[in-house]
Amino acid sequence: MLSDIIPFFIMGILGFVKIPIFIDYLGQGYYGFTQIFNQIFNYLNLAEAGFGTSIVFALYSPIADRNRDKINKLLSGAKIIFRRIGIIILTAGLILSFFVDYLIKKNPMSPLYTQIAFVLFLLTGIGNYFAYAPRFLLQADQNKYMTNLVTNIMRIVQILVEIVLLILGIDLIGIFIWYFINMILTNIIINYFAYKSYPWMDLKQEPDMSTVDNTKHVFMQKIATIIASNTDNIVLSAFVGVDVVAIYASYNYIAQFIISITNKIINSTQESFGNFFASKEKKEGLSTFWEMNSFLFYMASIVFTVTYLSINNLIRLWVGSKMLVSQFTVLLFCMVFFYRIVRGTGSVIINGIGAFKETKWQSLFEAIINLSLSLLLVGKFSIDGVLFATIASYTLTGFWFIPNYIFKNVFYRSSKSYFINYGMNVLIMVIVLYLGNVFCSYVGFYEDTTSIMRWFIETTIFTLLVSIVYFVIYYCCYRHFRLLVKRLLTIVKR
């Protein structure tokens, strides 16, 4: 896990350095432009249809049984499928490249430049599909740290070189060419380590394509995830403009950085959960569920409280006052990432037990609600409209459906205790948020902060105080949080 989290922090810091440089040298519109490319490509990635999740799930049993023949057949099938997916995405992307310009209101680039830049960005994305198969074995066999380590180191190198290129005056196309080169080098290194770790791996066996059957169910979940995470920039670009996308992206960068930290922690347990539930020990997992759930609520509450009170000051110092949004918009951002963090336990269990078919309709309805409300509200409410659409889609679908499904079908009991716990945690957070606001006003935090360093010092002090307050409350109120602390102390003592 450390091989993933430590480089991620480094990348996050480098990202904070890169974004203002990008805006200064290429302009706010160009930054918004790159965010739109990211989201368009994520929609093209729908062609992957959740096959990666299915193949990892399918590998759990043969790995446990040490059935190398079955593993090789599954990986051979994965290789064929992913190459076909790469060709499909390439074809669709080339066709779409002729129309990308129409998705960008107030486009700062010419149509031809836009198309060339998009094709280069596309080639970087699809390159992974032609070299991905060996990674699945590393992931399913709980050796994902190898992939993470190489990917993160190369990502750090990519950002450092990108910063240098920006300062040297290299344009967007030149930067995208560097992305492509870095992608090729990354895949070569990862596959070298994969074959070195599993010298018996053979992707020329008779392909096992059985995992395709389950992808139609995973596909629904993938649609929901992509729409929830990638609708906003495209909708804002088409109806408002790329300058607003740049503002949204600045706040979203911070939000995604925070969400990703907790996701990396929780996702590091997914393969363990998959093997755990594959062993038919589902009832014994309830205590583990509550421990993990209490940890995520603890983290989400800290993040919500600190971010709500401090983020506008950071944005002002980081990229300028012109990028600020209202405190109400900040509240909506915080509500979105609070839910995305606390839902992590449920998502890991759903993926771990392979309940893709059973949850596909919830995912589809979430996607429809999100997209429909975003289109309806963006014209009048801009960023607030798309954020409200995201919150509404979560509330009306996954918020109640996923916990009900898990408690009924995995733990065989009512989910009432979960929702009572959820309500208690939110109430605690509201009280601490109010007290935190009073504290910041009393001591003068964030009132006349004039430098990033001062903001960092104030936020560090405030975060420590808030963390202690939440720790005391959770430790006193929740038995499973106490069990989690005891478990962590035992690990540390070892």
C-alpha positions as CSV (number, residue, x, y, z in Angstrom):
1,M,0.0,0.0,0.0
2,L,2.9,2.4,0.8
3,S,4.3,1.8,-2.7
4,D,1.1,3.4,-4.0
5,I,0.3,6.1,-1.4
6,I,3.7,7.7,-1.0
7,P,4.2,8.3,-4.7
8,F,0.6,9.4,-4.9
9,F,1.4,12.2,-2.4
10,I,4.4,13.2,-4.4
11,M,2.3,13.3,-7.6
12,G,-0.4,15.3,-5.8
13,I,2.2,17.9,-4.8
14,L,3.7,18.0,-8.3
15,G,0.2,18.5,-9.6
16,F,-0.3,21.5,-7.4
17,V,2.9,22.9,-8.9
18,K,2.0,22.0,-12.5
19,I,-1.5,23.3,-12.8
20,P,-0.7,27.0,-12.1
21,I,2.3,26.7,-14.4
22,F,0.1,25.2,-17.1
23,I,-2.5,28.0,-16.7
24,D,0.3,30.7,-16.8
25,Y,2.0,29.4,-19.9
26,L,-0.9,28.0,-21.9
27,G,-3.9,29.7,-20.5
28,Q,-7.0,28.8,-18.4
29,G,-8.9,27.7,-21.6
30,Y,-6.2,25.1,-22.5
31,Y,-6.3,23.7,-19.0
32,G,-10.1,23.3,-19.3
33,F,-9.5,21.8,-22.7
34,T,-7.3,19.0,-21.3
35,Q,-9.9,18.1,-18.7
36,I,-12.5,17.7,-21.4
37,F,-10.2,15.3,-23.3
38,N,-9.8,13.2,-20.2
39,Q,-13.6,12.9,-19.8
40,I,-14.2,12.2,-23.5
41,F,-11.6,9.4,-23.4
42,N,-13.2,8.0,-20.2
43,Y,-16.5,7.6,-22.2
44,L,-14.6,5.8,-24.9
45,N,-13.3,3.5,-22.2
46,L,-16.9,2.2,-21.9
47,A,-15.8,-0.2,-24.6
48,E,-13.8,-2.0,-21.9
49,A,-17.2,-2.9,-20.4
50,G,-15.8,-3.8,-17.0
51,F,-13.9,-6.8,-18.4
52,G,-10.9,-5.9,-16.2
53,T,-12.9,-6.3,-13.0
54,S,-14.4,-9.6,-14.3
55,I,-11.1,-11.1,-15.2
56,V,-9.6,-10.3,-11.8
57,F,-12.6,-11.8,-10.1
58,A,-12.3,-14.9,-12.3
59,L,-8.6,-15.3,-11.4
60,Y,-9.2,-15.6,-7.6
61,S,-10.2,-19.3,-7.6
62,P,-7.5,-20.6,-10.0
63,I,-4.9,-18.7,-8.0
64,A,-6.1,-20.2,-4.8
65,D,-6.1,-23.7,-6.4
66,R,-2.7,-23.0,-8.1
67,N,-4.2,-23.9,-11.4
68,R,-1.7,-22.4,-13.8
69,D,-3.3,-23.8,-16.9
70,K,-6.6,-22.1,-16.1
71,I,-4.8,-18.8,-15.3
72,N,-3.0,-18.9,-18.6
73,K,-6.2,-19.5,-20.5
74,L,-8.0,-16.7,-18.8
75,L,-5.0,-14.3,-19.4
76,S,-4.9,-15.4,-23.1
77,G,-8.5,-14.6,-23.4
78,A,-7.9,-11.2,-21.7
79,K,-5.2,-10.4,-24.2
80,I,-7.5,-11.1,-27.2
81,I,-10.4,-9.2,-25.7
82,F,-8.3,-6.1,-24.7
83,R,-6.7,-5.9,-28.2
84,R,-10.2,-5.9,-29.7
85,I,-11.3,-3.2,-27.3
86,G,-8.3,-1.1,-28.2
87,I,-9.1,-1.3,-31.8
88,I,-12.8,-0.4,-31.1
89,I,-11.8,2.6,-29.0
90,L,-9.3,3.7,-31.6
91,T,-11.9,3.5,-34.4
92,A,-14.5,5.3,-32.4
93,G,-12.0,7.9,-31.2
94,L,-10.8,8.7,-34.8
95,I,-14.4,9.2,-35.9
96,L,-15.1,11.4,-32.8
97,S,-12.0,13.5,-33.4
98,F,-13.9,15.2,-36.3
99,F,-16.6,16.4,-33.9
100,V,-14.7,17.2,-30.7
101,D,-14.5,20.9,-31.6
102,Y,-18.3,21.1,-31.4
103,L,-18.3,19.9,-27.8
104,I,-16.2,22.9,-26.7
105,K,-17.8,26.2,-26.4
106,K,-15.4,29.1,-26.8
107,N,-12.6,26.8,-28.0
108,P,-9.2,28.6,-27.8
109,M,-7.8,26.3,-30.5
110,S,-8.4,25.8,-34.2
111,P,-10.5,22.7,-35.3
112,L,-7.4,21.1,-36.9
113,Y,-5.2,21.7,-33.8
114,T,-8.0,20.3,-31.6
115,Q,-8.3,17.1,-33.7
116,I,-4.5,16.5,-33.8
117,A,-4.2,17.0,-30.1
118,F,-7.2,14.7,-29.4
119,V,-5.8,11.9,-31.6
120,L,-2.4,12.0,-29.8
121,F,-4.2,11.9,-26.4
122,L,-6.3,9.0,-27.7
123,L,-3.2,7.0,-28.8
124,T,-1.7,7.4,-25.3
125,G,-4.8,6.0,-23.7
126,I,-5.4,3.0,-26.0
127,G,-1.8,1.9,-25.9
128,N,-2.4,0.3,-22.5
129,Y,-5.0,-2.1,-24.0
130,F,-2.4,-3.8,-26.1
131,A,-0.2,-4.6,-23.1
132,Y,-2.5,-4.9,-20.2
133,A,-3.1,-8.7,-19.7
134,P,-0.1,-9.6,-17.4
135,R,-1.2,-6.9,-14.9
136,F,-4.4,-8.8,-14.0
137,L,-2.4,-11.6,-12.5
138,L,-0.3,-9.2,-10.4
139,Q,-3.5,-7.6,-9.2
140,A,-5.5,-10.8,-8.4
141,D,-2.5,-12.4,-6.7
142,Q,-2.2,-9.4,-4.4
143,N,1.0,-8.2,-6.0
144,K,-0.5,-5.0,-7.4
145,Y,2.2,-3.1,-5.6
146,M,4.6,-3.9,-8.4
147,T,2.3,-2.3,-11.0
148,N,1.6,0.6,-8.7
149,L,5.3,1.3,-8.0
150,V,6.3,1.4,-11.7
151,T,3.2,3.3,-12.8
152,N,3.7,5.9,-10.0
153,I,7.4,6.4,-10.6
154,M,6.8,6.9,-14.3
155,R,3.9,9.2,-13.6
156,I,6.2,11.3,-11.4
157,V,8.7,11.4,-14.2
158,Q,6.0,12.4,-16.7
159,I,4.9,15.4,-14.5
160,L,8.4,16.6,-13.9
161,V,9.2,16.5,-17.7
162,E,5.9,18.1,-18.4
163,I,6.7,21.0,-16.1
164,V,10.0,21.5,-17.9
165,L,8.4,21.4,-21.3
166,L,5.8,24.0,-20.2
167,I,8.6,26.3,-19.0
168,L,10.5,25.8,-22.2
169,G,7.4,26.9,-24.2
170,I,6.4,23.6,-25.7
171,D,2.8,23.6,-26.8
172,L,0.0,21.1,-26.0
173,I,0.8,18.7,-28.9
174,G,4.4,18.4,-27.8
175,I,3.3,17.6,-24.3
176,F,0.9,14.9,-25.6
177,I,3.8,13.4,-27.6
178,W,5.7,13.1,-24.3
179,Y,2.6,11.4,-22.7
180,F,2.7,8.8,-25.5
181,I,6.4,8.0,-25.1
182,N,6.0,7.7,-21.3
183,M,3.1,5.3,-21.8
184,I,5.2,2.9,-24.0
185,L,8.1,2.9,-21.5
186,T,5.7,2.3,-18.6
187,N,4.2,-0.8,-20.2
188,I,7.5,-2.3,-21.2
189,I,8.8,-2.1,-17.6
190,I,5.6,-3.4,-16.0
191,N,5.4,-6.4,-18.3
192,Y,9.1,-7.2,-17.7
193,F,8.4,-7.5,-14.0
194,A,5.2,-9.5,-14.6
195,Y,7.0,-12.1,-16.6
196,K,9.9,-12.2,-14.2
197,S,7.5,-12.8,-11.3
198,Y,5.6,-15.5,-13.2
199,P,8.0,-17.1,-15.7
200,W,5.4,-19.8,-16.3
201,M,2.9,-17.2,-17.7
202,D,2.0,-18.0,-21.3
203,L,-0.5,-15.8,-23.2
204,K,-0.5,-18.1,-26.2
205,Q,-2.7,-20.8,-24.6
206,E,-6.2,-21.6,-25.8
207,P,-8.1,-18.5,-24.7
208,D,-10.8,-18.8,-22.1
209,M,-13.5,-16.2,-22.9
210,S,-15.9,-17.1,-20.2
211,T,-15.4,-13.9,-18.3
212,V,-17.2,-12.0,-21.2
213,D,-20.5,-13.3,-19.9
214,N,-20.2,-11.3,-16.6
215,T,-19.0,-8.1,-18.2
216,K,-22.6,-7.2,-19.4
217,H,-23.4,-6.8,-15.7
218,V,-20.2,-4.9,-14.8
219,F,-20.9,-2.7,-17.8
220,M,-23.9,-1.1,-16.1
221,Q,-21.7,-0.2,-13.1
222,K,-19.0,1.2,-15.3
223,I,-21.5,3.4,-17.1
224,A,-22.7,4.8,-13.7
225,T,-19.1,5.4,-12.5
226,I,-18.1,7.1,-15.7
227,I,-21.1,9.4,-15.9
228,A,-20.9,10.3,-12.2
229,S,-17.2,11.2,-12.6
230,N,-17.0,12.4,-16.1
231,T,-20.3,14.1,-17.1
232,D,-19.7,17.4,-15.4
233,N,-16.8,18.8,-17.5
234,I,-18.3,17.8,-20.8
235,V,-21.7,19.3,-19.9
236,L,-20.1,22.5,-18.6
237,S,-17.9,22.8,-21.7
238,A,-20.9,22.3,-24.1
239,F,-23.3,24.7,-22.3
240,V,-21.1,27.2,-20.4
241,G,-17.5,27.2,-21.7
242,V,-14.0,26.0,-21.1
243,D,-13.1,28.8,-18.6
244,V,-15.8,27.4,-16.2
245,V,-14.4,23.9,-16.8
246,A,-11.0,25.2,-15.6
247,I,-12.6,26.6,-12.4
248,Y,-14.5,23.3,-11.8
249,A,-11.4,21.3,-12.5
250,S,-9.3,23.2,-10.0
251,Y,-11.7,22.3,-7.1
252,N,-12.2,18.8,-8.5
253,Y,-8.5,18.2,-8.6
254,I,-8.3,18.8,-4.8
255,A,-11.5,16.7,-4.3
256,Q,-10.2,13.8,-6.4
257,F,-6.8,13.9,-4.7
258,I,-8.5,13.5,-1.3
259,I,-10.9,10.8,-2.6
260,S,-8.1,8.9,-4.3
261,I,-6.0,8.7,-1.1
262,T,-8.9,6.9,0.8
263,N,-9.7,4.8,-2.3
264,K,-6.1,3.5,-2.5
265,I,-6.3,2.5,1.2
266,I,-9.7,0.7,0.8
267,N,-8.9,-0.8,-2.6
268,S,-5.7,-2.4,-1.2
269,T,-8.1,-4.7,0.7
270,Q,-10.2,-5.7,-2.3
271,E,-8.3,-8.8,-3.3
272,S,-8.3,-9.9,0.4
273,F,-12.1,-9.4,0.5
274,G,-12.5,-11.3,-2.7
275,N,-10.6,-14.3,-1.3
276,F,-12.3,-13.9,2.1
277,F,-15.8,-14.1,0.7
278,A,-14.8,-16.7,-1.9
279,S,-14.1,-18.9,1.1
280,K,-17.8,-18.8,2.2
281,E,-17.0,-16.9,5.4
282,K,-19.4,-14.1,4.7
283,K,-21.0,-13.8,8.2
284,E,-17.6,-13.5,9.8
285,G,-16.9,-10.4,7.6
286,L,-19.5,-8.2,9.4
287,S,-17.1,-7.1,12.1
288,T,-14.5,-6.3,9.5
289,F,-17.2,-4.3,7.5
290,W,-18.0,-2.2,10.6
291,E,-14.3,-1.5,11.3
292,M,-13.6,-0.4,7.7
293,N,-16.9,1.6,7.6
294,S,-16.0,3.5,10.8
295,F,-12.5,4.3,9.5
296,L,-14.0,5.7,6.3
297,F,-16.5,7.8,8.1
298,Y,-13.8,9.1,10.4
299,M,-11.6,10.0,7.4
300,A,-14.5,11.5,5.4
301,S,-15.6,13.7,8.4
302,I,-12.2,15.1,8.8
303,V,-11.8,15.8,5.1
304,F,-15.3,17.4,4.9
305,T,-14.7,19.7,7.9
306,V,-11.2,20.9,6.9
307,T,-12.0,21.2,3.2
308,Y,-15.2,23.2,3.7
309,L,-13.5,25.8,5.8
310,S,-10.2,26.1,4.0
311,I,-10.5,25.3,0.3
312,N,-11.4,28.7,-1.0
313,N,-8.4,30.2,0.7
314,L,-6.2,27.6,-1.0
315,I,-7.7,28.2,-4.4
316,R,-7.2,31.9,-4.1
317,L,-3.5,31.5,-3.2
318,W,-3.0,28.7,-5.7
319,V,-4.6,29.8,-9.0
320,G,-6.0,33.2,-8.2
321,S,-9.3,34.8,-7.0
322,K,-10.8,34.6,-10.5
323,M,-11.2,30.8,-9.9
324,L,-13.2,31.1,-6.7
325,V,-16.7,29.8,-6.2
326,S,-19.3,30.5,-3.5
327,Q,-19.3,28.7,-0.2
328,F,-22.5,27.0,-1.2
329,T,-20.7,25.4,-4.2
330,V,-18.0,24.3,-1.8
331,L,-20.6,22.6,0.3
332,L,-21.9,20.7,-2.7
333,F,-18.3,19.6,-3.6
334,C,-17.8,18.4,0.0
335,M,-21.1,16.5,-0.1
336,V,-20.1,14.7,-3.2
337,F,-16.7,13.5,-2.0
338,F,-18.0,12.7,1.4
339,Y,-20.3,10.1,-0.1
340,R,-17.7,8.9,-2.5
341,I,-15.4,8.1,0.4
342,V,-17.9,6.5,2.7
343,R,-19.4,4.3,0.0
344,G,-16.0,2.6,-0.4
345,T,-16.7,-0.3,1.9
346,G,-19.8,-1.3,0.0
347,S,-18.0,-1.0,-3.3
348,V,-15.2,-3.2,-2.2
349,I,-17.6,-5.9,-1.0
350,I,-19.7,-5.8,-4.2
351,N,-16.5,-6.2,-6.3
352,G,-15.1,-8.8,-3.9
353,I,-18.1,-11.1,-4.2
354,G,-18.7,-10.3,-7.9
355,A,-22.3,-9.1,-7.4
356,F,-22.3,-7.3,-10.7
357,K,-25.5,-8.7,-12.1
358,E,-27.5,-8.0,-8.9
359,T,-26.5,-4.3,-8.8
360,K,-26.5,-3.4,-12.5
361,W,-29.9,-1.7,-12.5
362,Q,-29.0,0.5,-9.6
363,S,-26.0,1.6,-11.5
364,L,-28.0,2.3,-14.7
365,F,-30.6,4.4,-12.9
366,E,-27.9,6.4,-11.1
367,A,-26.3,7.2,-14.5
368,I,-29.7,8.2,-16.1
369,I,-30.6,10.5,-13.2
370,N,-27.2,12.1,-13.1
371,L,-27.0,12.9,-16.8
372,S,-30.6,14.0,-17.1
373,L,-30.5,16.4,-14.1
374,S,-27.1,17.7,-15.3
375,L,-28.5,18.6,-18.7
376,L,-31.6,20.1,-17.1
377,L,-29.8,22.3,-14.5
378,V,-26.5,23.3,-16.0
379,G,-27.9,26.2,-18.1
380,K,-29.4,28.0,-15.1
381,F,-27.1,26.9,-12.2
382,S,-23.8,26.1,-14.0
383,I,-21.4,24.3,-11.6
384,D,-24.0,24.1,-8.8
385,G,-26.4,22.4,-11.2
386,V,-24.1,19.5,-12.2
387,L,-23.0,19.0,-8.6
388,F,-26.6,18.8,-7.4
389,A,-27.4,16.3,-10.1
390,T,-24.6,14.1,-8.9
391,I,-25.8,14.3,-5.3
392,A,-29.4,13.5,-6.3
393,S,-28.4,10.5,-8.3
394,Y,-26.4,9.1,-5.4
395,T,-29.2,9.7,-2.9
396,L,-31.9,8.2,-5.0
397,T,-30.0,5.0,-5.9
398,G,-26.7,3.7,-4.4
399,F,-27.1,5.4,-1.0
400,W,-29.9,3.1,0.0
401,F,-29.7,0.2,-2.5
402,I,-26.1,-1.0,-1.9
403,P,-26.3,-1.2,1.9
404,N,-29.6,-3.0,1.7
405,Y,-28.2,-5.5,-0.8
406,I,-25.1,-6.2,1.3
407,F,-26.8,-6.6,4.6
408,K,-29.6,-8.8,3.2
409,N,-27.5,-11.0,0.9
410,V,-24.0,-11.0,2.5
411,F,-24.6,-10.5,6.2
412,Y,-28.2,-11.9,6.3
413,R,-29.7,-9.1,8.5
414,S,-31.4,-5.8,8.4
415,S,-29.6,-2.7,7.2
416,K,-31.4,-0.5,9.8
417,S,-28.2,-0.3,11.9
418,Y,-26.2,1.0,9.0
419,F,-28.5,3.9,8.3
420,I,-28.8,4.8,12.0
421,N,-25.0,4.8,12.1
422,Y,-24.8,6.9,9.0
423,G,-27.2,9.5,10.5
424,M,-25.3,9.6,13.8
425,N,-22.0,10.2,11.9
426,V,-23.5,13.0,9.8
427,L,-24.9,14.6,13.0
428,I,-21.5,14.4,14.7
429,M,-19.9,16.0,11.6
430,V,-22.3,18.9,11.5
431,I,-21.7,19.7,15.2
432,V,-17.9,19.5,14.8
433,L,-18.1,21.6,11.6
434,Y,-20.0,24.3,13.5
435,L,-17.5,24.3,16.3
436,G,-14.6,24.3,13.9
437,N,-16.0,27.3,12.1
438,V,-16.3,29.1,15.5
439,F,-12.7,28.1,16.4
440,C,-11.3,29.4,13.0
441,S,-13.1,32.7,13.5
442,Y,-11.9,33.0,17.0
443,V,-8.2,32.4,16.3
444,G,-8.2,34.1,12.9
445,F,-7.5,31.1,10.7
446,Y,-8.2,31.7,6.9
447,E,-9.2,35.4,7.4
448,D,-6.2,37.1,6.0
449,T,-4.0,34.3,4.9
450,T,-1.4,35.7,2.4
451,S,0.8,32.8,1.5
452,I,0.6,29.1,0.8
453,M,3.0,28.4,3.7
454,R,0.8,30.2,6.2
455,W,-2.2,28.3,4.8
456,F,-0.4,25.1,5.2
457,I,0.6,25.8,8.8
458,E,-3.0,26.8,9.7
459,T,-4.5,23.8,7.9
460,T,-2.0,21.4,9.5
461,I,-2.9,22.7,13.0
462,F,-6.6,22.7,12.3
463,T,-6.5,19.2,10.8
464,L,-4.7,17.8,13.8
465,L,-7.2,19.3,16.2
466,V,-10.2,18.1,14.2
467,S,-8.6,14.6,13.9
468,I,-8.2,14.4,17.6
469,V,-11.8,15.6,18.3
470,Y,-13.2,13.0,15.9
471,F,-10.9,10.3,17.2
472,V,-12.1,10.9,20.8
473,I,-15.8,10.9,19.7
474,Y,-15.5,7.8,17.6
475,Y,-13.4,5.9,20.1
476,C,-16.0,6.6,22.9
477,C,-19.1,6.0,20.7
478,Y,-18.2,3.1,18.4
479,R,-16.9,-0.4,19.6
480,H,-15.7,-1.3,16.1
481,F,-13.6,1.8,15.9
482,R,-12.0,0.8,19.1
483,L,-11.4,-2.7,17.7
484,L,-9.8,-1.1,14.6
485,V,-7.5,1.0,16.7
486,K,-6.5,-2.1,18.7
487,R,-5.8,-4.0,15.5
488,L,-3.6,-1.2,14.1
489,L,-1.7,-1.0,17.4
490,T,-1.1,-4.7,17.3
491,I,0.3,-4.4,13.7
492,V,2.5,-1.5,14.7
493,K,4.0,-3.4,17.7
494,R,5.0,-6.2,15.4
